Amino acid sequence: MTQAPARIVIVGGGTAGWLAALMLADQARRAGQAGEITVVESSRIGTIGVGEGTTAVFRQMLQHLGIDEMAFLRETGATVKYGIRHRDWRRVGHSYDGPIDDIAQVAGPGLDTYAVASGRSVAEAHLFTHLMARRRAPFGERDGRRVAAGPFHFAYHFDQARAGAFLKRHAPGVRCIDDQVKGVETGEDGIKSLTLESGQRLSADLYVDCTGFARALIGPLGAQWIGFGDVLPVNRAMPFWIDLAEGEEIDPVTLAWAQGAGWMWKIPTQERYGCGYVYSDAHTTPEAAQAEIEAVLGHRIEPRRDIRINAGRLDRAWIGNCVALGLSSSFLEPLEATSIHGTIVQLMLLTGLPEAGRAAAYNAAVARQVDDFRDFIRMHYVSERRDTPFWRDVAASHPPAVTDRLAQWAEAMPQRRDFTPFPLGLPHVEQQLYTPVLDGLGLLSQRAAKAALANDPRRRAALRRTHGALVSEYRRAAGKCLPHRPFLQSLQEDFAI
Ligand SMILES: Cc1cc2nc3c(=O)[nH]c(=O)nc-3n(C[C@H](O)[C@H](O)[C@H](O)COP(=O)(O)OP(=O)(O)OC[C@H]3O[C@@H](n4cnc5c(N)ncnc54)[C@H](O)[C@@H]3O)c2cc1C
């Protein structure tokens, strides 16, 4: 762990700002430093107000910070997420699940190859597939004690505002100022000072720009936005809520439901579903998008906002003494919940990279992180659908990053060696994320998978045994777990007076 700067000012009190405060305070604490961290947030500007799915990295971060997961679930109204259910992406009427547990952790490589060679879904040997199907919590009970169903980290669905408020409560020692940055004085080394609306001036050794789409700090330093409009086909979002019916069981999975001009997310919290239609405004209008969603849902909706997405990233997220995090640094689109994940991994880089050449190494790693997720997201749009102008245009415009990979994987199953390891061994998009998506879209080659095992009958037999054992073990383990909603309610009841 590298030394934390002595005085840090974080501007922005959204999820990114409070994640930064917590993780930078933790870095200082572990290094035995008495750092000074200030968060400037503006109650007049507000946060983005959407952003409800995470990846497993969020849970790893809570554990790293020593934050009680059950308190998090209870106080934020969060639910458990095992992955993403992709409906109507390959073709209308087809659905596939992308579980996020990496079974290579327990079974080594090769199980996916066996599954594809034998014409089975790669998701079948995942614990999370069975927990999703049975809508179970990741815990059973033995002798009155909670027992984890498996070794894998799961993710959460939550209300971004409640999660942000929770993180804020768990950042003791961090000074918070409710004000707005009005002036940024720059010099050779980056930012010299910030002037707030109240007239107060702040200066620091490190400035963290978490001002969302405003980019209030990194903008004046000359950072340039690299747009991804040519790669990602959606550019506008219409979030809305749907009530959760009393007693209705909660699916521990994000629904990503492809539509005529994009896709709709449906994410459960303990009180409601956070939903939204992400679409291409070159292919539909807000009015037509709303009518389309009301038709598929069979009821009226009330859009909460009209968000324009300018997908892309900064050319440099770190300039001088200023680092941009969260939406100020990059945004793709909501698919695969890459944004909060990206912020956490960026904070791990920021606090973990060696001192020498740190800013350059950080910028290169962040650029790679965002670009690789962009290409992974675009892969989801490789579809058999041609039923609307949107899907026809998407099919006619796949970028080389997608078509080259598809050509490669038509000849061989995706392997870990197809991906350069990410700095510090941090989680990144690799074959464990690609394989269920490619399989679900029908893009993996059974011929190639069979060929990979053809000359090794002993390995094939061993994989068959492991696969069979895992499927029955995970089916049995899921059956023993508590139903999801009663589990979440029990957390509330434990603390009811
Ligand atoms: C449609 C949509 C869906 C999304 N879905 C997901 C998802 O499922 N999963 C996921 O991981 N991410 C998702 N995201 C991204 C996610 O919302 C963000 O990564 C996350 O909420 C962090 O936002 P932020 O803190 O960077 O910005 P914001 O939430 O916008 O916070 C900005 C903060 O900066 C402050 N501020 C702004 N200007 C100033 C100023 N001049 N002075 C002082 N303070 C200022 C504001 O008061 C606010 O506190 C989604 C985003 C969109 C648009």
The ligand as a Gaussian input file, in Angstrom:
#p B3LYP/6-31G(d) Opt

LIG

0 1
 C      -29.258000       5.619000     -16.550000
 C      -28.129000       5.203000     -15.640000
 C      -28.157000       3.951000     -15.067000
 C      -27.082000       3.525000     -14.258000
 N      -27.088000       2.257000     -13.742000
 C      -25.994000       1.831000     -13.074000
 C      -25.934000       0.506000     -12.552000
 O      -26.882000      -0.282000     -12.621000
 N      -24.791000       0.130000     -11.914000
 C      -23.731000       0.971000     -11.772000
 O      -22.701000       0.557000     -11.233000
 N      -23.803000       2.246000     -12.185000
 C      -24.891000       2.682000     -12.829000
 N      -24.924000       3.975000     -13.270000
 C      -23.809000       4.868000     -12.915000
 C      -23.967000       5.281000     -11.451000
 O      -25.165000       6.001000     -11.301000
 C      -22.771000       6.119000     -10.996000
 O      -21.567000       5.429000     -11.248000
 C      -22.793000       6.370000      -9.510000
 O      -24.052000       6.746000      -9.059000
 C      -21.770000       7.408000      -9.129000
 O      -22.161000       8.687000      -9.566000
 P      -21.216000       9.905000      -9.179000
 O      -21.026000       9.896000      -7.714000
 O      -20.017000       9.849000     -10.051000
 O      -22.056000      11.177000      -9.648000
 P      -23.385000      11.838000      -9.040000
 O      -24.258000      10.848000      -8.396000
 O      -23.943000      12.650000     -10.170000
 O      -22.854000      12.807000      -7.908000
 C      -22.271000      14.043000      -8.228000
 C      -22.055000      14.816000      -6.946000
 O      -21.307000      15.979000      -7.260000
 C      -21.871000      17.085000      -6.599000
 N      -21.513000      18.264000      -7.386000
 C      -21.664000      18.476000      -8.713000
 N      -21.159000      19.675000      -9.051000
 C      -20.679000      20.225000      -7.912000
 C      -20.028000      21.454000      -7.606000
 N      -19.762000      22.376000      -8.522000
 N      -19.681000      21.669000      -6.313000
 C      -19.934000      20.759000      -5.349000
 N      -20.528000      19.580000      -5.586000
 C      -20.897000      19.332000      -6.846000
 C      -23.357000      16.779000      -6.518000
 O      -23.958000      17.495000      -5.471000
 C      -23.304000      15.293000      -6.232000
 O      -23.167000      15.070000      -4.844000
 C      -26.000000       4.410000     -14.026000
 C      -26.027000       5.706000     -14.565000
 C      -27.061000       6.104000     -15.380000
 C      -27.021000       7.466000     -15.984000

